[in-house]
Amino acid sequence: NWFFVGFLLTAVVLMIIAAFQFLTGGGDPNAVDAAKKKLIWGAVAVIIAVLARAIPLVVENIVTATS
């Protein structure tokens, strides 16, 4: 559970920072690029958190269904 919460909190923080960077970038390509990277890593953190929660459940269901 702590892994799931930690990744989701990290994702939210990265996405908030990315949004702030998009707003304050002023059209600077370097700032927009950095914001895009943070947004991508925030999405990756969400995907990892969901997989960390889902994979054990799927494996447990497969194991209990076959036995």
C-alpha positions, 0 to 999 in steps of 0.5 A: 500500500505504501508503494502505491501511495508513494508513486501516486503522490510523486505523480501528482507532485510531478504533474503540478510542477509540470503544469506550473512550468508550462504556465510560467515557461513563456514559450521558452522551448527549454522550459516547455521541454522540461515540463513535458518530461516531468509530465511524462514521468508523472504518467509513468509513475501512475502506470507503475503504481497501478501495475504494482497494485494490479499484478499481485491481484491478477496473479492471486486470482490466477492461482486461486482459480487453478487450485 
